[in-house]
Structures are given as structure tokens and as C-alpha cells.
Amino acid sequence: MSGAARTATGRSRGGWARFWGAAALPLAVVVLSVAVGAAIILVSELLVPGHEFNPWLPLIAYEALIEGAIGSPNAIVSTLVNTTPLVFGGLAVGFAFKAGLFNIGVQGQFLMGALGAVIVGVWVSALPPIVAIPLATLAGIAAGAAWGFIPGFLKAVSGAHEVVSTIMMNYIAVAILAAAVSGPLKVPKSPSPVTYDVGNAAFPIIIPPIGHLGIPLAVLAAFFVYWLLLRTTWGFQVRTVGANSDAARYAGMRPRLVTIATMSFSGALGGMAGSCVLLGVTHTMTSSFGTTVGFDSIAVALLARSNPLLTLLSALLFGSMRAGAGLMQIRAEIPVELVDVLQAVILLFLVLAPVLRRLLRIRPPAGAAEASATPNATPQPGAVI
């Protein structure tokens, strides 16, 4: 074998080794979480008086969950639609992790992005789609970026902790949305607060029956964020500030500006998640508009270890669970809340990641420190990209 061939082989093996080092722990966490979920199902069966115990119920439940997620073309499309906002939300949380920031405000950025999209979408609803769609989408992105800018600015100027400020911003976003939809955006004489339809600003269906334009946009966003972090000067600054802000400042960088820009970009991704749901799925907004996307995104980013490409797989897992939960409830009579339990268990095991690595003898990827769920350790989950 020539020297060039050996070099190429070594690079290939090294690439697979790095990928496995990044993916081994998330895979182990998922498997363990599924096992814990099965145990919970069995224990709950024993607690129901007069109910016939079925030891195969976990298998029936998981089989229905999988079938509901990928058992038919329509199920697959539904999974992709549920996955799309989780990709944007996971990227938002993961990108903030890179700068050592814990963005808990994706839920608020999601809501403000949806609000911005519906305001502009209704306004341009009669324009041609080629004009209306970009305007409404950009409005959602801008609204999310503005909502992320505020805690980033407070962090940089006053040192206000982003966890506290973003949580507070979530409550403010809920109140603003309810007031706007119940007031100036409300359709006159409607029985309940609801906005007009966005009309031509709605995302086109590219995969029948409900697969909209947001699906390929989410994939492109993951690759764009990967490129941004690994191939641009700003991406290097974000990762450097996340690793050591003092060293970054000594090297001539401006950590405060990086913090503001990072939170703004993270908010823009969160706003895009809201735009996708509004323009691609609902097309209108009620005063109680909202999903669990903002908080699910935290689990998505942690499971993917802030890796933009692994975020696609992590979001797909959570999206498939959401899509298949309905059939699981119908066939196995297991409440859809089991999906929330599985997500919570996944987070618990991620917090216990150092212990799992030792017990399962999983080596961390070269150059990567152990992942942690604490804000001060958030650069570590993104050490491997």
C-alpha cells in the first residue's frame, strides 16, 4: 500500500473513531432510557387494581411507537414535520453552548418567531408566494434574534445570568403573544382569539400530505451551522470564548460582542423554529399557541452533544417519539406522556454521563472533555463537531 493510501485509510479510521466517540454515549443513553421506560410500564401495570398483567406490554407499546413513527409513508412524513422545529431549536441551544452560554429561552424565541411570522405573513398574504414566504420567514427570524439579543446584551453589559434572564423572557413572550392575538391581531367577531390565515406566505407542501418546505431548510441549517462553527473566523471565536473567555480576550477577541452575537444568532434559530410551525403547519395563531419544542430542544442539544450534524439524528429521535405517541396510546393504552418520561430519563442519564462512561468503558473522543449539563461546562458538549 502506498503512503498516500495509508494516509487516506488512517484519516478514514480516525474519522470513524471520532464519530463513534461522539455517538457512543448518546446511543447508550437512548438504550438505557428505553429499558427504564419498559420498567415503568411494567410497574404501572402492577399498580392498576384488577388489571391483567401483560409482561409483553412494553414490546407492544414500543412496536406501536415505532409503527406510528415510520410504519407508513404518512407516518414518516409526520415524523419529519415533528422533527423540523426540533432541529432548529436544538441548533439554537447547541450554538449557545459553544460560547459557554445556556440558552433556556428557546421557547420564548420560538413564540416570538411565530408571532413575527404571522404578523408579516398576514400582511403579505395576498402577494405572490415567492415574495410572501421569504418576508414572513425573515420576520420570524428577526423577531427570534431580537428576543435572543436582549439576554445576550444583559449578559455582556451587566453580567446578568442568561439562564435567569432567558427564563423570564419566556414568560414575557407568552404574555405578549396572548395580548397580541387577543387584541390587534384577532379576527373580528371570531368566537375565540385567532389570527387571519397567512395565505400565500404559507410554506408549500413538497412531500404530501403535510411535508412542507421547512424540512429541507432544517437540514441545510444543520450543515450551515456546522460550517459556520468549523470553517469561519466567527465560529472559531465562539468556540474560543466558550472554552476560555480570558484567553480569548488576551488573544485580541471581544468576548462581550461574541456573547451578544451568539445569543442573537441562537435566538434567530429559535425564531426559525417558530416560523416553521406557523408557516408550515398551523398557518394561524391562537392566544394559547405553543408547543414543547423550546424545552425539548434542550434535550435534543444535550443528546447530540451540541454537534450540529448529530442534532439532526437527535431531533429525529424526539420527533419520531412525538409522531408515534398517538398510535402507542391507541394500541397499547399507554398515555402519550410516556414520551415525556423517556425524554426526562434521557436528560437524567446525560447528567450522569461521566458515571456511564466509566461503567460502560466508553472512551471520550480525542480532545473532548466530558459533557455536562451545567452552564459553566457547556463548552465541553460541543468539543467534538
VOMARLUM-692244 format. One record per residue (C-alpha): x, y, z. Coordinates in Angstrom, 2 decimals. Layout:
<<X Y Z>>,
...
END
This chain:
<<0.00 0.00 0.00>>,
<<1.35 3.42 -0.95>>,
<<1.96 6.18 1.56>>,
<<-0.96 8.20 0.21>>,
<<-3.29 5.21 0.52>>,
<<-2.18 4.57 4.10>>,
<<-2.74 8.22 4.94>>,
<<-6.24 8.14 3.46>>,
<<-7.04 4.93 5.35>>,
<<-5.75 6.42 8.58>>,
<<-7.86 9.52 8.10>>,
<<-10.92 7.39 7.41>>,
<<-10.37 5.33 10.54>>,
<<-9.70 8.45 12.55>>,
<<-12.93 10.00 11.28>>,
<<-14.95 6.92 12.24>>,
<<-13.23 6.83 15.63>>,
<<-14.15 10.45 16.30>>,
<<-17.72 9.85 15.14>>,
<<-18.07 6.78 17.34>>,
<<-16.54 8.64 20.27>>,
<<-19.20 11.31 19.86>>,
<<-22.11 8.93 19.18>>,
<<-21.41 6.03 21.57>>,
<<-22.62 7.76 24.72>>,
<<-25.87 9.12 23.19>>,
<<-26.65 5.64 21.84>>,
<<-26.04 4.09 25.25>>,
<<-28.25 6.75 26.87>>,
<<-31.11 6.01 24.46>>,
<<-30.89 2.25 25.04>>,
<<-30.85 2.67 28.82>>,
<<-33.77 5.11 28.65>>,
<<-35.82 2.64 26.63>>,
<<-35.09 -0.03 29.26>>,
<<-36.17 2.30 32.06>>,
<<-39.32 3.16 30.13>>,
<<-40.14 -0.55 29.82>>,
<<-39.68 -0.97 33.55>>,
<<-42.00 1.96 34.24>>,
<<-44.68 0.44 32.00>>,
<<-44.46 -2.89 33.85>>,
<<-44.56 -1.27 37.28>>,
<<-47.56 0.84 36.30>>,
<<-49.32 -2.33 35.15>>,
<<-48.85 -3.87 38.59>>,
<<-50.30 -0.78 40.28>>,
<<-53.60 -0.90 38.41>>,
<<-56.07 -2.91 40.54>>,
<<-57.91 -5.69 38.73>>,
<<-55.85 -5.23 35.58>>,
<<-54.44 -8.32 33.91>>,
<<-50.66 -8.16 33.93>>,
<<-49.08 -8.44 30.47>>,
<<-45.29 -8.85 30.55>>,
<<-45.13 -8.13 26.79>>,
<<-46.79 -4.74 27.08>>,
<<-43.52 -2.76 26.74>>,
<<-42.80 -4.53 23.45>>,
<<-46.33 -3.85 22.24>>,
<<-46.02 -0.19 23.23>>,
<<-42.63 0.30 21.57>>,
<<-43.76 -1.57 18.47>>,
<<-46.74 0.79 18.17>>,
<<-44.47 3.77 18.83>>,
<<-42.14 2.73 16.01>>,
<<-45.00 1.93 13.66>>,
<<-46.59 5.29 14.35>>,
<<-43.29 6.97 13.53>>,
<<-42.08 5.08 10.46>>,
<<-44.71 2.41 9.75>>,
<<-46.15 4.12 6.67>>,
<<-45.28 6.95 4.25>>,
<<-47.66 9.27 6.06>>,
<<-46.10 8.34 9.40>>,
<<-42.62 9.12 8.07>>,
<<-43.77 12.50 6.80>>,
<<-45.38 13.23 10.17>>,
<<-42.09 12.35 11.88>>,
<<-40.16 14.70 9.62>>,
<<-42.64 17.51 10.29>>,
<<-42.31 16.98 14.06>>,
<<-38.53 16.84 13.70>>,
<<-38.14 20.09 11.77>>,
<<-38.65 22.64 14.60>>,
<<-36.61 20.44 16.94>>,
<<-33.63 20.69 14.57>>,
<<-33.75 24.48 14.65>>,
<<-34.33 24.52 18.41>>,
<<-31.53 22.02 19.05>>,
<<-29.16 24.06 16.90>>,
<<-30.15 27.19 18.85>>,
<<-29.33 25.61 22.21>>,
<<-26.20 23.86 20.90>>,
<<-24.79 27.00 19.29>>,
<<-25.15 28.89 22.56>>,
<<-23.39 26.01 24.32>>,
<<-20.38 26.59 22.10>>,
<<-19.88 30.04 23.63>>,
<<-20.43 28.73 27.16>>,
<<-24.00 30.05 27.28>>,
<<-27.07 28.12 28.43>>,
<<-29.99 29.40 26.36>>,
<<-33.13 28.33 28.20>>,
<<-35.14 30.89 26.25>>,
<<-35.71 28.97 23.02>>,
<<-39.38 28.61 23.97>>,
<<-39.77 32.39 24.09>>,
<<-37.75 32.84 20.90>>,
<<-39.93 30.19 19.27>>,
<<-43.10 32.07 20.24>>,
<<-41.77 35.46 19.15>>,
<<-40.58 33.98 15.86>>,
<<-44.04 32.56 15.23>>,
<<-45.61 35.90 16.19>>,
<<-43.35 37.82 13.84>>,
<<-44.08 35.35 11.05>>,
<<-47.85 35.58 11.47>>,
<<-47.87 39.39 11.63>>,
<<-45.91 39.79 8.40>>,
<<-47.46 36.68 6.86>>,
<<-50.98 38.06 7.22>>,
<<-49.82 41.45 5.96>>,
<<-48.30 39.96 2.76>>,
<<-50.76 37.08 2.42>>,
<<-52.05 38.33 -0.96>>,
<<-48.60 38.78 -2.50>>,
<<-47.04 36.07 -4.71>>,
<<-45.56 33.21 -2.63>>,
<<-42.05 33.92 -3.93>>,
<<-42.26 37.28 -2.15>>,
<<-44.55 36.49 0.79>>,
<<-42.73 33.38 2.05>>,
<<-39.26 34.97 2.40>>,
<<-40.69 38.10 4.03>>,
<<-42.69 36.16 6.62>>,
<<-39.78 33.80 7.30>>,
<<-37.29 36.63 7.72>>,
<<-39.72 38.38 10.06>>,
<<-39.81 35.31 12.29>>,
<<-36.02 35.02 12.24>>,
<<-35.62 38.71 13.09>>,
<<-38.13 38.50 15.96>>,
<<-36.32 35.49 17.43>>,
<<-32.94 37.22 17.03>>,
<<-34.23 40.32 18.80>>,
<<-35.55 38.15 21.65>>,
<<-32.15 36.46 21.93>>,
<<-30.29 39.78 21.72>>,
<<-31.83 41.06 24.96>>,
<<-30.42 38.41 27.36>>,
<<-27.15 38.45 25.40>>,
<<-26.86 42.21 25.86>>,
<<-27.73 41.96 29.55>>,
<<-25.12 39.23 29.99>>,
<<-22.42 41.27 28.26>>,
<<-23.19 44.61 29.89>>,
<<-24.32 43.78 33.42>>,
<<-23.32 40.14 33.86>>,
<<-26.94 39.03 34.26>>,
<<-27.00 35.25 34.07>>,
<<-28.52 34.08 30.81>>,
<<-30.36 31.19 32.47>>,
<<-32.38 33.56 34.66>>,
<<-32.95 36.20 32.00>>,
<<-33.99 33.75 29.28>>,
<<-36.44 32.00 31.61>>,
<<-38.01 35.36 32.43>>,
<<-38.13 36.22 28.73>>,
<<-40.16 33.06 28.12>>,
<<-42.95 34.32 30.40>>,
<<-42.88 37.74 28.77>>,
<<-43.15 36.15 25.31>>,
<<-46.22 34.15 26.36>>,
<<-47.90 37.30 27.68>>,
<<-47.07 39.37 24.59>>,
<<-48.36 36.66 22.27>>,
<<-51.64 36.28 24.19>>,
<<-52.17 40.05 24.28>>,
<<-51.42 40.47 20.56>>,
<<-53.66 37.63 19.40>>,
<<-56.48 38.62 21.73>>,
<<-56.17 42.28 20.67>>,
<<-54.95 43.79 17.40>>,
<<-54.36 40.50 15.57>>,
<<-57.71 38.93 16.41>>,
<<-60.15 38.19 13.60>>,
<<-63.23 40.37 14.30>>,
<<-66.27 38.55 15.67>>,
<<-64.40 35.22 15.93>>,
<<-65.67 33.03 18.81>>,
<<-62.15 32.68 20.19>>,
<<-58.96 34.72 19.73>>,
<<-57.35 33.70 16.43>>,
<<-55.45 35.49 13.69>>,
<<-56.12 35.56 9.98>>,
<<-54.56 32.85 7.79>>,
<<-51.12 33.66 6.35>>,
<<-52.36 32.79 2.87>>,
<<-49.63 32.81 0.24>>,
<<-46.96 33.15 2.93>>,
<<-47.54 29.52 3.98>>,
<<-44.76 27.06 3.19>>,
<<-45.51 24.94 0.13>>,
<<-46.09 21.21 0.56>>,
<<-43.18 19.34 -1.00>>,
<<-43.90 15.86 0.45>>,
<<-47.62 15.03 0.55>>,
<<-49.69 15.20 2.60>>,
<<-48.09 17.62 5.11>>,
<<-44.35 17.69 4.41>>,
<<-43.51 21.38 3.97>>,
<<-40.55 23.47 2.89>>,
<<-39.19 23.64 6.43>>,
<<-37.91 20.06 6.26>>,
<<-35.07 20.69 3.76>>,
<<-34.42 24.08 5.35>>,
<<-33.72 22.34 8.69>>,
<<-31.19 20.01 7.06>>,
<<-29.48 22.93 5.33>>,
<<-29.40 24.84 8.63>>,
<<-27.58 21.98 10.37>>,
<<-24.87 21.88 7.70>>,
<<-24.65 25.68 7.69>>,
<<-24.11 25.84 11.45>>,
<<-21.51 23.05 11.15>>,
<<-19.67 25.07 8.50>>,
<<-20.06 28.28 10.48>>,
<<-18.50 26.81 13.62>>,
<<-15.70 24.90 11.96>>,
<<-14.75 26.96 8.91>>,
<<-15.24 30.63 9.81>>,
<<-13.39 33.11 11.97>>,
<<-16.50 33.92 13.94>>,
<<-17.10 30.24 14.63>>,
<<-13.55 29.96 15.97>>,
<<-14.14 32.97 18.20>>,
<<-17.38 31.46 19.53>>,
<<-15.63 28.20 20.42>>,
<<-12.66 30.02 21.92>>,
<<-14.80 32.25 24.12>>,
<<-16.73 29.18 25.23>>,
<<-13.54 27.37 26.15>>,
<<-11.85 30.27 27.96>>,
<<-13.08 33.84 27.74>>,
<<-9.97 35.23 29.44>>,
<<-7.70 33.55 26.90>>,
<<-9.92 34.83 24.10>>,
<<-9.65 38.37 25.41>>,
<<-5.88 38.03 25.72>>,
<<-5.78 36.88 22.08>>,
<<-7.50 40.08 20.96>>,
<<-11.07 38.83 20.76>>,
<<-14.04 40.67 22.26>>,
<<-15.98 38.16 24.38>>,
<<-18.82 40.59 25.13>>,
<<-19.57 41.17 21.46>>,
<<-19.28 37.43 20.81>>,
<<-21.77 36.78 23.61>>,
<<-24.29 39.25 22.17>>,
<<-23.86 37.93 18.62>>,
<<-24.10 34.30 19.76>>,
<<-27.31 34.81 21.70>>,
<<-28.79 36.78 18.80>>,
<<-27.93 34.04 16.32>>,
<<-29.23 31.41 18.73>>,
<<-32.46 33.40 19.03>>,
<<-32.70 33.60 15.24>>,
<<-32.60 29.80 15.04>>,
<<-35.27 29.60 17.73>>,
<<-37.35 32.10 15.78>>,
<<-36.96 29.99 12.66>>,
<<-38.36 27.02 14.60>>,
<<-41.47 29.04 15.39>>,
<<-41.74 30.25 11.80>>,
<<-41.64 26.67 10.53>>,
<<-44.53 25.61 12.75>>,
<<-46.59 28.72 11.97>>,
<<-45.97 28.89 8.23>>,
<<-45.68 25.16 7.63>>,
<<-48.31 23.61 9.92>>,
<<-50.86 25.87 11.63>>,
<<-51.00 28.94 9.29>>,
<<-52.91 30.77 12.03>>,
<<-52.22 31.55 15.68>>,
<<-54.38 31.35 18.79>>,
<<-53.77 33.10 22.09>>,
<<-52.63 29.77 23.58>>,
<<-50.29 28.97 20.68>>,
<<-47.28 26.97 21.77>>,
<<-45.64 23.58 21.89>>,
<<-42.96 21.85 23.93>>,
<<-40.39 22.49 21.19>>,
<<-38.47 25.08 23.20>>,
<<-37.83 22.78 26.14>>,
<<-37.44 19.62 24.05>>,
<<-34.67 21.44 22.20>>,
<<-32.53 21.40 25.33>>,
<<-32.68 17.61 25.43>>,
<<-32.01 17.45 21.68>>,
<<-28.85 19.57 22.01>>,
<<-27.56 17.70 25.05>>,
<<-28.13 14.30 23.46>>,
<<-26.31 15.46 20.32>>,
<<-23.53 16.93 22.47>>,
<<-24.05 20.22 20.59>>,
<<-22.83 18.63 17.36>>,
<<-24.85 20.26 14.53>>,
<<-24.90 17.10 12.42>>,
<<-25.75 14.80 15.31>>,
<<-28.52 17.27 16.14>>,
<<-30.30 16.02 13.03>>,
<<-30.32 12.47 14.42>>,
<<-31.19 13.57 17.94>>,
<<-34.10 15.71 16.71>>,
<<-35.25 12.82 14.52>>,
<<-35.41 10.57 17.58>>,
<<-37.52 13.02 19.56>>,
<<-39.65 13.84 16.53>>,
<<-40.36 10.17 15.90>>,
<<-41.42 9.68 19.51>>,
<<-43.86 12.58 19.23>>,
<<-45.23 11.27 15.94>>,
<<-45.69 7.71 17.20>>,
<<-47.10 8.51 20.64>>,
<<-50.70 8.63 19.41>>,
<<-50.70 5.11 17.97>>,
<<-48.95 3.83 21.10>>,
<<-51.77 5.21 23.21>>,
<<-54.44 3.69 20.98>>,
<<-52.91 0.24 20.63>>,
<<-51.21 -0.32 23.99>>,
<<-53.29 2.08 26.10>>,
<<-50.10 3.76 27.24>>,
<<-50.50 7.53 27.80>>,
<<-48.62 9.77 25.39>>,
<<-46.93 11.26 28.45>>,
<<-44.59 8.25 28.36>>,
<<-42.69 10.19 25.69>>,
<<-42.11 12.96 28.22>>,
<<-40.90 10.36 30.71>>,
<<-38.44 8.96 28.18>>,
<<-37.12 12.44 27.45>>,
<<-36.71 13.15 31.16>>,
<<-34.85 9.86 31.67>>,
<<-32.59 10.70 28.72>>,
<<-31.72 14.01 30.38>>,
<<-31.07 12.24 33.67>>,
<<-28.64 9.82 32.05>>,
<<-26.92 12.69 30.23>>,
<<-26.31 14.36 33.59>>,
<<-24.80 11.06 34.74>>,
<<-22.62 10.88 31.61>>,
<<-19.26 10.67 33.47>>,
<<-20.54 7.72 35.51>>,
<<-21.89 5.97 32.41>>,
<<-18.58 6.37 30.61>>,
<<-16.77 4.64 33.44>>,
<<-19.35 1.87 33.84>>,
<<-19.64 1.17 30.10>>,
<<-15.95 1.91 29.42>>,
<<-16.78 4.38 26.66>>,
<<-13.77 6.49 25.76>>,
<<-14.43 10.18 25.10>>,
<<-13.38 11.41 21.65>>,
<<-9.87 12.76 21.34>>,
<<-9.63 16.33 22.50>>,
<<-13.08 16.38 24.02>>,
<<-13.86 16.81 27.64>>,
<<-16.81 15.21 29.30>>,
<<-20.25 16.63 28.63>>,
<<-22.08 18.32 31.38>>,
<<-25.48 19.91 31.81>>,
<<-24.15 22.85 33.80>>,
<<-23.66 26.26 32.19>>,
<<-20.02 26.53 33.18>>,
<<-19.24 23.28 31.44>>,
<<-21.27 23.83 28.32>>,
<<-18.27 24.27 26.00>>,
<<-17.40 20.62 26.59>>,
<<-20.51 19.11 24.98>>,
<<-19.53 20.85 21.78>>,
<<-15.86 19.98 21.84>>,
<<-16.33 17.49 19.04>>,
<<-18.07 18.79 15.93>>,
END
